[in-house]
Amino acid sequence: MRASCEVVVILCFALSATICAAMRRACLSSTQLSTYYVGNMEVNDLRRNYKEKRGAQFDLKEFHDKLLSFGSIAPKYIKILLYI
């Protein structure tokens, strides 16, 4: 696994500790990568919908601040809280 980490660090210009931690999580849990991917897609959908709703008034920092203010809750509830 160490050699794989080194290859990714070189090819992707990533931090060694970050890559090794991600690979360790992926090896420990077979669902970690797919869960991360689905969560990322849901947050991207929230951002796109919020941006459509706000139009020219959309502010990425404001969106992130609101998103983080809700804490660790399911995206389906964040959608309700953001009124989208």
ZAKE-653114 format. One record per residue: residue number from 0; residue in three letters; x, y, z of N, C-alpha, C in turn. Coordinates in steps of 0.05 Angstrom, whole numbers, plus 5000, padded with zeros to 4 digits. Atoms other than C-alpha are relative to their C-alpha. Layout:
! residues N
@seq:NUM&type:ala&neast:X&nnorth:Y&nup:Z&caeast:X&canorth:Y&caup:Z&ceast:X&cnorth:Y&cup:Z
...
***
This chain:
! residues 84
@seq:0&type:met&neast:5016&nnorth:4976&nup:5000&caeast:5000&canorth:5000&caup:5000&ceast:5018&cnorth:5025&cup:5000
@seq:1&type:arg&neast:4982&nnorth:4977&nup:4999&caeast:5058&canorth:5047&caup:5014&ceast:5009&cnorth:5009&cup:4972
@seq:2&type:ala&neast:4992&nnorth:4993&nup:5027&caeast:5082&canorth:5043&caup:4942&ceast:4977&cnorth:5013&cup:4984
@seq:3&type:ser&neast:5023&nnorth:4988&nup:5014&caeast:5012&canorth:5058&caup:4917&ceast:4996&cnorth:5029&cup:5009
@seq:4&type:cys&neast:5002&nnorth:4972&nup:4989&caeast:5009&canorth:5120&caup:4962&ceast:5021&cnorth:5018&cup:4986
@seq:5&type:glu&neast:4979&nnorth:4984&nup:5012&caeast:5075&canorth:5144&caup:4934&ceast:4995&cnorth:5007&cup:4971
@seq:6&type:val&neast:5007&nnorth:4996&nup:5028&caeast:5052&canorth:5136&caup:4862&ceast:4978&cnorth:5022&cup:4998
@seq:7&type:val&neast:5022&nnorth:4980&nup:5001&caeast:4988&canorth:5176&caup:4875&ceast:5011&cnorth:5028&cup:5008
@seq:8&type:val&neast:4988&nnorth:4975&nup:4992&caeast:5028&canorth:5230&caup:4911&ceast:5015&cnorth:5013&cup:4977
@seq:9&type:ile&neast:4984&nnorth:4989&nup:5023&caeast:5074&canorth:5238&caup:4851&ceast:4982&cnorth:5008&cup:4977
@seq:10&type:leu&neast:5018&nnorth:4995&nup:5023&caeast:5019&canorth:5235&caup:4798&ceast:4980&cnorth:5022&cup:5005
@seq:11&type:cys&neast:5021&nnorth:4981&nup:4994&caeast:4968&canorth:5278&caup:4833&ceast:5008&cnorth:5024&cup:5016
@seq:12&type:phe&neast:4990&nnorth:4978&nup:4984&caeast:5012&canorth:5326&caup:4871&ceast:4985&cnorth:5003&cup:5027
@seq:13&type:ala&neast:5015&nnorth:5000&nup:4975&caeast:4975&canorth:5307&caup:4935&ceast:5019&cnorth:4996&cup:5023
@seq:14&type:leu&neast:4984&nnorth:5004&nup:4976&caeast:5000&canorth:5305&caup:5006&ceast:5000&cnorth:4971&cup:5008
@seq:15&type:ser&neast:4996&nnorth:5029&nup:4994&caeast:5027&canorth:5237&caup:5026&ceast:4981&cnorth:4991&cup:5023
@seq:16&type:ala&neast:5017&nnorth:5008&nup:4977&caeast:4990&canorth:5235&caup:5093&ceast:4971&cnorth:4999&cup:4992
@seq:17&type:thr&neast:5028&nnorth:4999&nup:5009&caeast:4924&canorth:5253&caup:5060&ceast:4994&cnorth:4975&cup:4983
@seq:18&type:ile&neast:5004&nnorth:5023&nup:5017&caeast:4931&canorth:5199&caup:5007&ceast:5001&cnorth:4974&cup:5016
@seq:19&type:cys&neast:4997&nnorth:5025&nup:4985&caeast:4954&canorth:5145&caup:5055&ceast:4976&cnorth:4996&cup:5019
@seq:20&type:ala&neast:5024&nnorth:5002&nup:4983&caeast:4896&canorth:5161&caup:5103&ceast:4976&cnorth:4992&cup:4984
@seq:21&type:ala&neast:5023&nnorth:5007&nup:5017&caeast:4846&canorth:5157&caup:5046&ceast:5001&cnorth:4971&cup:4991
@seq:22&type:met&neast:4997&nnorth:5028&nup:5008&caeast:4874&canorth:5090&caup:5022&ceast:4995&cnorth:4982&cup:5023
@seq:23&type:arg&neast:5005&nnorth:5017&nup:4976&caeast:4873&canorth:5063&caup:5093&ceast:4970&cnorth:4998&cup:5005
@seq:24&type:arg&neast:5029&nnorth:5001&nup:4996&caeast:4800&canorth:5082&caup:5101&ceast:4986&cnorth:4983&cup:4979
@seq:25&type:ala&neast:5012&nnorth:5016&nup:5021&caeast:4783&canorth:5050&caup:5034&ceast:5005&cnorth:4970&cup:5004
@seq:26&type:cys&neast:4994&nnorth:5028&nup:4994&caeast:4817&canorth:4986&caup:5055&ceast:4985&cnorth:4989&cup:5024
@seq:27&type:leu&neast:5014&nnorth:5009&nup:4976&caeast:4782&canorth:4983&caup:5122&ceast:4970&cnorth:4998&cup:4995
@seq:28&type:ser&neast:5029&nnorth:5001&nup:5005&caeast:4712&canorth:4996&caup:5095&ceast:4995&cnorth:5000&cup:4970
@seq:29&type:ser&neast:5005&nnorth:5002&nup:5029&caeast:4689&canorth:4974&caup:5026&ceast:4979&cnorth:5020&cup:4991
@seq:30&type:thr&neast:5021&nnorth:4980&nup:5008&caeast:4633&canorth:5026&caup:5028&ceast:5010&cnorth:5029&cup:5002
@seq:31&type:gln&neast:4991&nnorth:4973&nup:4995&caeast:4676&canorth:5086&caup:5046&ceast:5000&cnorth:5017&cup:4975
@seq:32&type:leu&neast:4998&nnorth:4984&nup:5025&caeast:4690&canorth:5109&caup:4975&ceast:4973&cnorth:5006&cup:4987
@seq:33&type:ser&neast:5027&nnorth:4995&nup:5013&caeast:4619&canorth:5100&caup:4949&ceast:4984&cnorth:5018&cup:5018
@seq:34&type:thr&neast:5015&nnorth:4982&nup:4982&caeast:4590&canorth:5135&caup:5011&ceast:5010&cnorth:5028&cup:4996
@seq:35&type:tyr&neast:4989&nnorth:4973&nup:5005&caeast:4637&canorth:5194&caup:5000&ceast:4990&cnorth:5011&cup:4974
@seq:36&type:tyr&neast:5009&nnorth:4992&nup:5027&caeast:4618&canorth:5196&caup:4926&ceast:4971&cnorth:5009&cup:5001
@seq:37&type:val&neast:5029&nnorth:4993&nup:4999&caeast:4543&canorth:5196&caup:4940&ceast:4996&cnorth:5026&cup:5016
@seq:38&type:gly&neast:5002&nnorth:4976&nup:4984&caeast:4551&canorth:5249&caup:4994&ceast:5009&cnorth:5025&cup:4984
@seq:39&type:asn&neast:4989&nnorth:4979&nup:5016&caeast:4592&canorth:5292&caup:4947&ceast:4979&cnorth:5008&cup:4978
@seq:40&type:met&neast:5021&nnorth:4994&nup:5020&caeast:4538&canorth:5286&caup:4893&ceast:4976&cnorth:5015&cup:5012
@seq:41&type:glu&neast:5023&nnorth:4987&nup:4987&caeast:4483&canorth:5306&caup:4942&ceast:5007&cnorth:5029&cup:5007
@seq:42&type:val&neast:4993&nnorth:4972&nup:4993&caeast:4521&canorth:5368&caup:4966&ceast:5002&cnorth:5016&cup:4974
@seq:43&type:asn&neast:4999&nnorth:4986&nup:5026&caeast:4534&canorth:5387&caup:4893&ceast:4972&cnorth:5007&cup:4990
@seq:44&type:asp&neast:5028&nnorth:4995&nup:5007&caeast:4459&canorth:5380&caup:4879&ceast:4988&cnorth:5023&cup:5017
@seq:45&type:leu&neast:5010&nnorth:4979&nup:4983&caeast:4443&canorth:5423&caup:4939&ceast:5011&cnorth:5028&cup:4991
@seq:46&type:arg&neast:4988&nnorth:4974&nup:5008&caeast:4492&canorth:5477&caup:4916&ceast:4988&cnorth:5009&cup:4973
@seq:47&type:arg&neast:5011&nnorth:4992&nup:5025&caeast:4465&canorth:5476&caup:4845&ceast:4971&cnorth:5010&cup:5003
@seq:48&type:asn&neast:5028&nnorth:4992&nup:4995&caeast:4392&canorth:5481&caup:4869&ceast:4999&cnorth:5027&cup:5014
@seq:49&type:tyr&neast:5000&nnorth:4975&nup:4985&caeast:4409&canorth:5537&caup:4918&ceast:5009&cnorth:5022&cup:4982
@seq:50&type:lys&neast:4991&nnorth:4980&nup:5019&caeast:4447&canorth:5574&caup:4864&ceast:4978&cnorth:5008&cup:4980
@seq:51&type:glu&neast:5022&nnorth:4994&nup:5018&caeast:4387&canorth:5569&caup:4817&ceast:4979&cnorth:5017&cup:5014
@seq:52&type:lys&neast:5019&nnorth:4985&nup:4985&caeast:4342&canorth:5595&caup:4872&ceast:5009&cnorth:5029&cup:5005
@seq:53&type:arg&neast:4989&nnorth:4973&nup:4993&caeast:4387&canorth:5654&caup:4891&ceast:5007&cnorth:5017&cup:4976
@seq:54&type:gly&neast:4993&nnorth:4986&nup:5025&caeast:4406&canorth:5672&caup:4820&ceast:5025&cnorth:5017&cup:5004
@seq:55&type:ala&neast:4977&nnorth:4982&nup:4998&caeast:4452&canorth:5733&caup:4818&ceast:5009&cnorth:5005&cup:5029
@seq:56&type:gln&neast:4994&nnorth:4996&nup:4972&caeast:4450&canorth:5737&caup:4894&ceast:5016&cnorth:4977&cup:5013
@seq:57&type:phe&neast:4986&nnorth:5024&nup:4989&caeast:4484&canorth:5669&caup:4902&ceast:5029&cnorth:5008&cup:5008
@seq:58&type:asp&neast:4973&nnorth:4996&nup:4989&caeast:4547&canorth:5672&caup:4945&ceast:5010&cnorth:4973&cup:5011
@seq:59&type:leu&neast:4990&nnorth:5026&nup:4992&caeast:4588&canorth:5609&caup:4952&ceast:5007&cnorth:4998&cup:5030
@seq:60&type:lys&neast:4993&nnorth:5000&nup:4971&caeast:4615&canorth:5628&caup:5021&ceast:4975&cnorth:4999&cup:5017
@seq:61&type:glu&neast:5025&nnorth:5000&nup:4985&caeast:4545&canorth:5643&caup:5045&ceast:4987&cnorth:4972&cup:5000
@seq:62&type:phe&neast:5011&nnorth:5027&nup:5002&caeast:4522&canorth:5575&caup:5019&ceast:5015&cnorth:4981&cup:5019
@seq:63&type:his&neast:4984&nnorth:5018&nup:4983&caeast:4579&canorth:5539&caup:5054&ceast:4995&cnorth:5006&cup:5030
@seq:64&type:asp&neast:5005&nnorth:4993&nup:4972&caeast:4567&canorth:5577&caup:5119&ceast:4973&cnorth:4989&cup:5009
@seq:65&type:lys&neast:5026&nnorth:5010&nup:4993&caeast:4493&canorth:5559&caup:5118&ceast:5000&cnorth:4969&cup:5002
@seq:66&type:leu&neast:4998&nnorth:5030&nup:5000&caeast:4508&canorth:5486&caup:5100&ceast:5013&cnorth:4990&cup:5025
@seq:67&type:leu&neast:4986&nnorth:5009&nup:4976&caeast:4557&canorth:5479&caup:5157&ceast:4986&cnorth:5007&cup:5025
@seq:68&type:ser&neast:5014&nnorth:4992&nup:4976&caeast:4512&canorth:5514&caup:5206&ceast:4979&cnorth:4979&cup:5009
@seq:69&type:phe&neast:5020&nnorth:5020&nup:4994&caeast:4463&canorth:5456&caup:5203&ceast:5012&cnorth:4976&cup:5014
@seq:70&type:gly&neast:4987&nnorth:5023&nup:4987&caeast:4514&canorth:5407&caup:5230&ceast:4999&cnorth:4976&cup:4983
@seq:71&type:ser&neast:4999&nnorth:5025&nup:5014&caeast:4516&canorth:5335&caup:5211&ceast:4973&cnorth:4987&cup:4998
@seq:72&type:ile&neast:5027&nnorth:5011&nup:5004&caeast:4447&canorth:5320&caup:5185&ceast:4998&cnorth:4991&cup:4970
@seq:73&type:ala&neast:5003&nnorth:5011&nup:5027&caeast:4422&canorth:5284&caup:5123&ceast:4993&cnorth:5023&cup:4980
@seq:74&type:pro&neast:5005&nnorth:4980&nup:5021&caeast:4422&canorth:5325&caup:5058&ceast:4970&cnorth:5005&cup:4994
@seq:75&type:lys&neast:5029&nnorth:4996&nup:5006&caeast:4347&canorth:5314&caup:5049&ceast:4988&cnorth:5020&cup:5019
@seq:76&type:tyr&neast:5010&nnorth:4981&nup:4981&caeast:4335&canorth:5355&caup:5112&ceast:5012&cnorth:5028&cup:4995
@seq:77&type:ile&neast:4988&nnorth:4974&nup:5007&caeast:4384&canorth:5409&caup:5091&ceast:4985&cnorth:5013&cup:4978
@seq:78&type:lys&neast:5016&nnorth:4989&nup:5023&caeast:4344&canorth:5417&caup:5027&ceast:4976&cnorth:5015&cup:5011
@seq:79&type:ile&neast:5024&nnorth:4988&nup:4988&caeast:4283&canorth:5433&caup:5070&ceast:5009&cnorth:5026&cup:5014
@seq:80&type:leu&neast:4991&nnorth:4977&nup:4985&caeast:4322&canorth:5481&caup:5114&ceast:5009&cnorth:5023&cup:4982
@seq:81&type:leu&neast:4992&nnorth:4980&nup:5019&caeast:4350&canorth:5518&caup:5053&ceast:4977&cnorth:5010&cup:4983
@seq:82&type:tyr&neast:5024&nnorth:4993&nup:5016&caeast:4280&canorth:5523&caup:5024&ceast:5004&cnorth:4996&cup:4970
@seq:83&type:ile&neast:4997&nnorth:5006&nup:5029&caeast:4299&canorth:5490&caup:4958&ceast:4987&cnorth:4974&cup:4993
***
